[in-house]
Amino acid sequence: MLFLVAALLLMGVFLGAVAHAPLTFSVAVGAVIAVWLGVFAVREHQGRDRGTSAH
């Protein structure tokens, strides 16, 4: 439960920071995060296809 509270607090801080950041910076950071999540998803999918866990 404490983890959820901390995660929500950090999310609020970051969303507040994004509201004050320039639009181009926000879009660039969003694109980097999207690519990172895409790479993670592909690696997880490949790990499951091999029958091994990535953990």
All heavy atoms as a GROMACS GRO file, in nm:
protein
  405
    1MET      N    1   0.083  -0.119   0.000
    1MET     CA    2   0.000   0.000   0.000
    1MET      C    3   0.088   0.126   0.000
    1MET      O    4   0.058   0.221  -0.069
    1MET     CB    5  -0.092  -0.004   0.121
    1MET     CG    6  -0.188   0.108   0.128
    1MET     SD    7  -0.308   0.088  -0.003
    1MET     CE    8  -0.415   0.222   0.029
    2LEU      N    9   0.194   0.121   0.077
    2LEU     CA   10   0.285   0.234   0.083
    2LEU      C   11   0.348   0.260  -0.054
    2LEU      O   12   0.369   0.375  -0.093
    2LEU     CB   13   0.392   0.211   0.188
    2LEU     CG   14   0.487   0.327   0.217
    2LEU    CD1   15   0.408   0.448   0.264
    2LEU    CD2   16   0.589   0.287   0.320
    3PHE      N   17   0.376   0.152  -0.127
    3PHE     CA   18   0.432   0.166  -0.261
    3PHE      C   19   0.335   0.241  -0.352
    3PHE      O   20   0.377   0.327  -0.430
    3PHE     CB   21   0.462   0.027  -0.320
    3PHE     CG   22   0.507   0.031  -0.462
    3PHE    CD1   23   0.635   0.072  -0.494
    3PHE    CD2   24   0.421  -0.004  -0.565
    3PHE    CE1   25   0.677   0.078  -0.627
    3PHE    CE2   26   0.462   0.001  -0.696
    3PHE     CZ   27   0.590   0.042  -0.727
    4LEU      N   28   0.206   0.211  -0.343
    4LEU     CA   29   0.107   0.279  -0.426
    4LEU      C   30   0.099   0.428  -0.392
    4LEU      O   31   0.088   0.513  -0.480
    4LEU     CB   32  -0.030   0.214  -0.409
    4LEU     CG   33  -0.044   0.075  -0.469
    4LEU    CD1   34  -0.180   0.017  -0.434
    4LEU    CD2   35  -0.025   0.079  -0.618
    5VAL      N   36   0.105   0.459  -0.265
    5VAL     CA   37   0.101   0.599  -0.223
    5VAL      C   38   0.223   0.674  -0.278
    5VAL      O   39   0.211   0.784  -0.331
    5VAL     CB   40   0.092   0.610  -0.070
    5VAL    CG1   41   0.109   0.754  -0.024
    5VAL    CG2   42  -0.039   0.552  -0.019
    6ALA      N   43   0.339   0.612  -0.267
    6ALA     CA   44   0.461   0.675  -0.318
    6ALA      C   45   0.454   0.690  -0.470
    6ALA      O   46   0.495   0.794  -0.524
    6ALA     CB   47   0.583   0.592  -0.278
    7ALA      N   48   0.403   0.589  -0.539
    7ALA     CA   49   0.392   0.597  -0.685
    7ALA      C   50   0.298   0.709  -0.727
    7ALA      O   51   0.326   0.784  -0.820
    7ALA     CB   52   0.345   0.463  -0.741
    8LEU      N   53   0.185   0.722  -0.659
    8LEU     CA   54   0.090   0.829  -0.691
    8LEU      C   55   0.150   0.966  -0.661
    8LEU      O   56   0.129   1.062  -0.736
    8LEU     CB   57  -0.040   0.809  -0.614
    8LEU     CG   58  -0.128   0.694  -0.664
    8LEU    CD1   59  -0.244   0.672  -0.570
    8LEU    CD2   60  -0.177   0.722  -0.805
    9LEU      N   61   0.225   0.976  -0.553
    9LEU     CA   62   0.290   1.102  -0.520
    9LEU      C   63   0.392   1.142  -0.626
    9LEU      O   64   0.394   1.256  -0.673
    9LEU     CB   65   0.357   1.091  -0.383
    9LEU     CG   66   0.434   1.214  -0.336
    9LEU    CD1   67   0.337   1.328  -0.308
    9LEU    CD2   68   0.514   1.182  -0.211
   10LEU      N   69   0.474   1.047  -0.667
   10LEU     CA   70   0.573   1.075  -0.772
   10LEU      C   71   0.506   1.110  -0.904
   10LEU      O   72   0.551   1.199  -0.976
   10LEU     CB   73   0.668   0.956  -0.789
   10LEU     CG   74   0.769   0.938  -0.676
   10LEU    CD1   75   0.845   0.807  -0.696
   10LEU    CD2   76   0.865   1.054  -0.672
   11MET      N   77   0.398   1.038  -0.937
   11MET     CA   78   0.327   1.067  -1.060
   11MET      C   79   0.272   1.210  -1.058
   11MET      O   80   0.280   1.282  -1.157
   11MET     CB   81   0.212   0.967  -1.081
   11MET     CG   82   0.143   0.983  -1.214
   11MET     SD   83   0.015   0.861  -1.244
   11MET     CE   84  -0.111   0.917  -1.131
   12GLY      N   85   0.218   1.251  -0.945
   12GLY     CA   86   0.168   1.388  -0.932
   12GLY      C   87   0.277   1.491  -0.948
   12GLY      O   88   0.259   1.594  -1.014
   13VAL      N   89   0.394   1.464  -0.893
   13VAL     CA   90   0.506   1.557  -0.906
   13VAL      C   91   0.550   1.566  -1.052
   13VAL      O   92   0.572   1.676  -1.105
   13VAL     CB   93   0.624   1.513  -0.815
   13VAL    CG1   94   0.750   1.590  -0.848
   13VAL    CG2   95   0.586   1.531  -0.669
   14PHE      N   96   0.562   1.450  -1.119
   14PHE     CA   97   0.606   1.452  -1.258
   14PHE      C   98   0.503   1.515  -1.350
   14PHE      O   99   0.538   1.588  -1.442
   14PHE     CB  100   0.642   1.312  -1.307
   14PHE     CG  101   0.772   1.261  -1.252
   14PHE    CD1  102   0.779   1.139  -1.189
   14PHE    CD2  103   0.886   1.338  -1.261
   14PHE    CE1  104   0.899   1.094  -1.137
   14PHE    CE2  105   1.007   1.292  -1.210
   14PHE     CZ  106   1.012   1.170  -1.147
   15LEU      N  107   0.376   1.489  -1.327
   15LEU     CA  108   0.273   1.551  -1.410
   15LEU      C  109   0.269   1.701  -1.388
   15LEU      O  110   0.244   1.777  -1.481
   15LEU     CB  111   0.136   1.488  -1.382
   15LEU     CG  112   0.118   1.346  -1.434
   15LEU    CD1  113  -0.018   1.292  -1.395
   15LEU    CD2  114   0.134   1.340  -1.584
   16GLY      N  115   0.294   1.744  -1.267
   16GLY     CA  116   0.301   1.887  -1.240
   16GLY      C  117   0.420   1.951  -1.310
   16GLY      O  118   0.411   2.062  -1.362
   17ALA      N  119   0.532   1.876  -1.314
   17ALA     CA  120   0.651   1.928  -1.383
   17ALA      C  121   0.627   1.935  -1.533
   17ALA      O  122   0.671   2.030  -1.600
   17ALA     CB  123   0.771   1.840  -1.352
   18VAL      N  124   0.556   1.838  -1.588
   18VAL     CA  125   0.529   1.836  -1.731
   18VAL      C  126   0.440   1.954  -1.770
   18VAL      O  127   0.455   2.011  -1.878
   18VAL     CB  128   0.464   1.701  -1.772
   18VAL    CG1  129   0.406   1.708  -1.911
   18VAL    CG2  130   0.568   1.591  -1.765
   19ALA      N  131   0.351   1.993  -1.682
   19ALA     CA  132   0.262   2.105  -1.712
   19ALA      C  133   0.341   2.235  -1.728
   19ALA      O  134   0.297   2.325  -1.799
   19ALA     CB  135   0.160   2.121  -1.601
   20HIS      N  136   0.458   2.245  -1.668
   20HIS     CA  137   0.538   2.367  -1.676
   20HIS      C  138   0.653   2.356  -1.776
   20HIS      O  139   0.722   2.453  -1.800
   20HIS     CB  140   0.595   2.402  -1.538
   20HIS     CG  141   0.488   2.430  -1.438
   20HIS    ND1  142   0.414   2.545  -1.440
   20HIS    CD2  143   0.441   2.357  -1.334
   20HIS    CE1  144   0.326   2.543  -1.341
   20HIS    NE2  145   0.340   2.429  -1.276
   21ALA      N  146   0.673   2.237  -1.832
   21ALA     CA  147   0.781   2.217  -1.928
   21ALA      C  148   0.734   2.258  -2.068
   21ALA      O  149   0.614   2.255  -2.096
   21ALA     CB  150   0.824   2.070  -1.929
   22PRO      N  151   0.826   2.294  -2.153
   22PRO     CA  152   0.788   2.326  -2.292
   22PRO      C  153   0.728   2.203  -2.362
   22PRO      O  154   0.762   2.088  -2.330
   22PRO     CB  155   0.921   2.364  -2.358
   22PRO     CG  156   1.014   2.393  -2.247
   22PRO     CD  157   0.968   2.314  -2.129
   23LEU      N  158   0.639   2.229  -2.456
   23LEU     CA  159   0.569   2.120  -2.525
   23LEU      C  160   0.666   2.028  -2.598
   23LEU      O  161   0.651   1.905  -2.595
   23LEU     CB  162   0.467   2.177  -2.623
   23LEU     CG  163   0.385   2.074  -2.700
   23LEU    CD1  164   0.303   1.988  -2.605
   23LEU    CD2  165   0.295   2.144  -2.800
   24THR      N  166   0.767   2.084  -2.664
   24THR     CA  167   0.862   2.001  -2.739
   24THR      C  168   0.938   1.907  -2.646
   24THR      O  169   0.962   1.791  -2.681
   24THR     CB  170   0.961   2.088  -2.818
   24THR    OG1  171   1.024   2.180  -2.728
   24THR    CG2  172   0.890   2.166  -2.927
   25PHE      N  173   0.975   1.956  -2.528
   25PHE     CA  174   1.044   1.871  -2.430
   25PHE      C  175   0.952   1.758  -2.384
   25PHE      O  176   0.994   1.642  -2.376
   25PHE     CB  177   1.089   1.955  -2.311
   25PHE     CG  178   1.151   1.874  -2.200
   25PHE    CD1  179   1.280   1.826  -2.213
   25PHE    CD2  180   1.080   1.845  -2.086
   25PHE    CE1  181   1.338   1.751  -2.112
   25PHE    CE2  182   1.136   1.770  -1.984
   25PHE     CZ  183   1.266   1.723  -1.997
   26SER      N  184   0.827   1.789  -2.356
   26SER     CA  185   0.732   1.688  -2.310
   26SER      C  186   0.709   1.581  -2.416
   26SER      O  187   0.704   1.462  -2.385
   26SER     CB  188   0.598   1.754  -2.274
   26SER     OG  189   0.614   1.847  -2.171
   27VAL      N  190   0.698   1.624  -2.541
   27VAL     CA  191   0.677   1.528  -2.650
   27VAL      C  192   0.801   1.441  -2.668
   27VAL      O  193   0.790   1.319  -2.688
   27VAL     CB  194   0.641   1.602  -2.780
   27VAL    CG1  195   0.643   1.508  -2.900
   27VAL    CG2  196   0.504   1.668  -2.767
   28ALA      N  197   0.919   1.500  -2.660
   28ALA     CA  198   1.043   1.423  -2.675
   28ALA      C  199   1.057   1.319  -2.565
   28ALA      O  200   1.090   1.202  -2.591
   28ALA     CB  201   1.163   1.517  -2.676
   29VAL      N  202   1.032   1.358  -2.442
   29VAL     CA  203   1.042   1.264  -2.330
   29VAL      C  204   0.935   1.154  -2.344
   29VAL      O  205   0.962   1.036  -2.319
   29VAL     CB  206   1.030   1.338  -2.195
   29VAL    CG1  207   1.017   1.240  -2.080
   29VAL    CG2  208   1.150   1.428  -2.175
   30GLY      N  209   0.816   1.192  -2.386
   30GLY     CA  210   0.711   1.093  -2.408
   30GLY      C  211   0.749   0.992  -2.515
   30GLY      O  212   0.721   0.873  -2.503
   31ALA      N  213   0.814   1.040  -2.622
   31ALA     CA  214   0.858   0.949  -2.728
   31ALA      C  215   0.966   0.854  -2.678
   31ALA      O  216   0.965   0.735  -2.711
   31ALA     CB  217   0.910   1.030  -2.847
   32VAL      N  218   1.059   0.904  -2.598
   32VAL     CA  219   1.164   0.818  -2.542
   32VAL      C  220   1.102   0.709  -2.454
   32VAL      O  221   1.139   0.592  -2.463
   32VAL     CB  222   1.267   0.901  -2.463
   32VAL    CG1  223   1.359   0.813  -2.382
   32VAL    CG2  224   1.347   0.989  -2.558
   33ILE      N  225   1.007   0.747  -2.372
   33ILE     CA  226   0.941   0.650  -2.284
   33ILE      C  227   0.864   0.548  -2.368
   33ILE      O  228   0.866   0.428  -2.338
   33ILE     CB  229   0.850   0.722  -2.184
   33ILE    CG1  230   0.934   0.802  -2.085
   33ILE    CG2  231   0.760   0.622  -2.110
   33ILE    CD1  232   0.854   0.893  -1.994
   34ALA      N  233   0.796   0.592  -2.474
   34ALA     CA  234   0.721   0.500  -2.559
   34ALA      C  235   0.814   0.399  -2.626
   34ALA      O  236   0.782   0.279  -2.634
   34ALA     CB  237   0.643   0.579  -2.664
   35VAL      N  238   0.930   0.445  -2.674
   35VAL     CA  239   1.026   0.353  -2.736
   35VAL      C  240   1.078   0.254  -2.633
   35VAL      O  241   1.089   0.134  -2.660
   35VAL     CB  242   1.142   0.432  -2.801
   35VAL    CG1  243   1.256   0.340  -2.840
   35VAL    CG2  244   1.091   0.509  -2.921
   36TRP      N  245   1.108   0.303  -2.514
   36TRP     CA  246   1.158   0.216  -2.408
   36TRP      C  247   1.055   0.108  -2.374
   36TRP      O  248   1.089  -0.010  -2.362
   36TRP     CB  249   1.190   0.302  -2.286
   36TRP     CG  250   1.234   0.226  -2.164
   36TRP    CD1  251   1.323   0.123  -2.158
   36TRP    CD2  252   1.190   0.248  -2.030
   36TRP    NE1  253   1.338   0.081  -2.028
   36TRP    CE2  254   1.258   0.156  -1.948
   36TRP    CE3  255   1.102   0.338  -1.973
   36TRP    CZ2  256   1.237   0.151  -1.811
   36TRP    CZ3  257   1.082   0.332  -1.836
   36TRP    CH2  258   1.150   0.240  -1.757
   37LEU      N  259   0.928   0.146  -2.361
   37LEU     CA  260   0.823   0.049  -2.332
   37LEU      C  261   0.804  -0.049  -2.447
   37LEU      O  262   0.779  -0.168  -2.426
   37LEU     CB  263   0.692   0.120  -2.300
   37LEU     CG  264   0.689   0.194  -2.167
   37LEU    CD1  265   0.558   0.272  -2.154
   37LEU    CD2  266   0.705   0.098  -2.050
   38GLY      N  267   0.819   0.000  -2.570
   38GLY     CA  268   0.808  -0.089  -2.686
   38GLY      C  269   0.919  -0.193  -2.688
   38GLY      O  270   0.893  -0.311  -2.714
   39VAL      N  271   1.041  -0.151  -2.661
   39VAL     CA  272   1.154  -0.245  -2.656
   39VAL      C  273   1.132  -0.346  -2.545
   39VAL      O  274   1.154  -0.467  -2.563
   39VAL     CB  275   1.287  -0.169  -2.637
   39VAL    CG1  276   1.401  -0.264  -2.603
   39VAL    CG2  277   1.320  -0.088  -2.760
   40PHE      N  278   1.085  -0.301  -2.430
   40PHE     CA  279   1.058  -0.392  -2.320
   40PHE      C  280   0.952  -0.494  -2.358
   40PHE      O  281   0.967  -0.614  -2.330
   40PHE     CB  282   1.013  -0.311  -2.197
   40PHE     CG  283   0.974  -0.396  -2.080
   40PHE    CD1  284   1.070  -0.455  -2.001
   40PHE    CD2  285   0.841  -0.418  -2.050
   40PHE    CE1  286   1.035  -0.535  -1.893
   40PHE    CE2  287   0.805  -0.497  -1.943
   40PHE     CZ  288   0.902  -0.555  -1.864
   41ALA      N  289   0.846  -0.450  -2.423
   41ALA     CA  290   0.738  -0.541  -2.463
   41ALA      C  291   0.787  -0.645  -2.562
   41ALA      O  292   0.753  -0.764  -2.552
   41ALA     CB  293   0.621  -0.461  -2.522
   42VAL      N  294   0.869  -0.603  -2.658
   42VAL     CA  295   0.922  -0.697  -2.757
   42VAL      C  296   1.012  -0.800  -2.689
   42VAL      O  297   1.003  -0.920  -2.716
   42VAL     CB  298   0.998  -0.621  -2.868
   42VAL    CG1  299   1.080  -0.717  -2.954
   42VAL    CG2  300   0.901  -0.542  -2.952
   43ARG      N  301   1.098  -0.755  -2.597
   43ARG     CA  302   1.187  -0.848  -2.527
   43ARG      C  303   1.108  -0.946  -2.442
   43ARG      O  304   1.142  -1.065  -2.435
   43ARG     CB  305   1.287  -0.772  -2.442
   43ARG     CG  306   1.390  -0.697  -2.526
   43ARG     CD  307   1.492  -0.629  -2.442
   43ARG     NE  308   1.567  -0.728  -2.366
   43ARG     CZ  309   1.652  -0.700  -2.271
   43ARG    NH1  310   1.676  -0.575  -2.239
   43ARG    NH2  311   1.716  -0.795  -2.207
   44GLU      N  312   1.004  -0.899  -2.376
   44GLU     CA  313   0.920  -0.988  -2.295
   44GLU      C  314   0.850  -1.091  -2.384
   44GLU      O  315   0.842  -1.208  -2.349
   44GLU     CB  316   0.816  -0.908  -2.218
   44GLU     CG  317   0.871  -0.839  -2.097
   44GLU     CD  318   0.910  -0.936  -1.987
   44GLU    OE1  319   0.830  -1.024  -1.954
   44GLU    OE2  320   1.022  -0.923  -1.935
   45HIS      N  321   0.800  -1.047  -2.498
   45HIS     CA  322   0.731  -1.137  -2.588
   45HIS      C  323   0.826  -1.243  -2.642
   45HIS      O  324   0.792  -1.360  -2.651
   45HIS     CB  325   0.668  -1.058  -2.703
   45HIS     CG  326   0.587  -1.142  -2.796
   45HIS    ND1  327   0.468  -1.198  -2.758
   45HIS    CD2  328   0.608  -1.180  -2.924
   45HIS    CE1  329   0.420  -1.268  -2.859
   45HIS    NE2  330   0.504  -1.257  -2.961
   46GLN      N  331   0.948  -1.203  -2.678
   46GLN     CA  332   1.047  -1.298  -2.728
   46GLN      C  333   1.087  -1.396  -2.618
   46GLN      O  334   1.110  -1.513  -2.646
   46GLN     CB  335   1.169  -1.225  -2.780
   46GLN     CG  336   1.145  -1.153  -2.909
   46GLN     CD  337   1.264  -1.072  -2.955
   46GLN    OE1  338   1.358  -1.049  -2.878
   46GLN    NE2  339   1.262  -1.026  -3.078
   47GLY      N  340   1.097  -1.350  -2.497
   47GLY     CA  341   1.133  -1.439  -2.386
   47GLY      C  342   1.026  -1.544  -2.362
   47GLY      O  343   1.057  -1.659  -2.331
   48ARG      N  344   0.901  -1.508  -2.379
   48ARG     CA  345   0.793  -1.605  -2.360
   48ARG      C  346   0.788  -1.704  -2.475
   48ARG      O  347   0.749  -1.818  -2.457
   48ARG     CB  348   0.660  -1.532  -2.347
   48ARG     CG  349   0.651  -1.458  -2.218
   48ARG     CD  350   0.524  -1.382  -2.209
   48ARG     NE  351   0.534  -1.291  -2.094
   48ARG     CZ  352   0.435  -1.263  -2.015
   48ARG    NH1  353   0.317  -1.316  -2.036
   48ARG    NH2  354   0.452  -1.181  -1.915
   49ASP      N  355   0.825  -1.659  -2.596
   49ASP     CA  356   0.826  -1.750  -2.711
   49ASP      C  357   0.931  -1.859  -2.694
   49ASP      O  358   0.913  -1.970  -2.740
   49ASP     CB  359   0.852  -1.673  -2.840
   49ASP     CG  360   0.729  -1.593  -2.886
   49ASP    OD1  361   0.620  -1.619  -2.834
   49ASP    OD2  362   0.746  -1.505  -2.972
   50ARG      N  363   1.040  -1.826  -2.629
   50ARG     CA  364   1.147  -1.924  -2.607
   50ARG      C  365   1.115  -2.019  -2.493
   50ARG      O  366   1.187  -2.115  -2.469
   50ARG     CB  367   1.280  -1.853  -2.579
   50ARG     CG  368   1.345  -1.800  -2.705
   50ARG     CD  369   1.480  -1.741  -2.674
   50ARG     NE  370   1.462  -1.597  -2.653
   50ARG     CZ  371   1.519  -1.526  -2.558
   50ARG    NH1  372   1.601  -1.582  -2.473
   50ARG    NH2  373   1.496  -1.398  -2.546
   51GLY      N  374   1.012  -1.989  -2.420
   51GLY     CA  375   0.974  -2.075  -2.308
   51GLY      C  376   1.048  -2.045  -2.181
   51GLY      O  377   1.041  -2.121  -2.086
   52THR      N  378   1.123  -1.934  -2.178
   52THR     CA  379   1.194  -1.897  -2.057
   52THR      C  380   1.138  -1.767  -2.003
   52THR      O  381   1.081  -1.687  -2.077
   52THR     CB  382   1.345  -1.878  -2.086
   52THR    OG1  383   1.360  -1.773  -2.181
   52THR    CG2  384   1.407  -2.005  -2.137
   53SER      N  385   1.155  -1.748  -1.878
   53SER     CA  386   1.110  -1.623  -1.816
   53SER      C  387   1.223  -1.521  -1.820
   53SER      O  388   1.339  -1.557  -1.806
   53SER     CB  389   1.068  -1.649  -1.672
   53SER     OG  390   1.034  -1.529  -1.608
   54ALA      N  391   1.188  -1.396  -1.840
   54ALA     CA  392   1.290  -1.291  -1.846
   54ALA      C  393   1.331  -1.245  -1.707
   54ALA      O  394   1.414  -1.159  -1.692
   54ALA     CB  395   1.237  -1.172  -1.927
   55HIS      N  396   1.274  -1.302  -1.603
   55HIS     CA  397   1.302  -1.257  -1.467
   55HIS      C  398   1.419  -1.332  -1.411
   55HIS      O  399   1.431  -1.440  -1.388
   55HIS     CB  400   1.181  -1.278  -1.377
   55HIS     CG  401   1.062  -1.203  -1.427
   55HIS    ND1  402   1.058  -1.066  -1.438
   55HIS    CD2  403   0.943  -1.245  -1.473
   55HIS    CE1  404   0.943  -1.030  -1.484
   55HIS    NE2  405   0.870  -1.138  -1.507
   0.00000   0.00000   0.00000
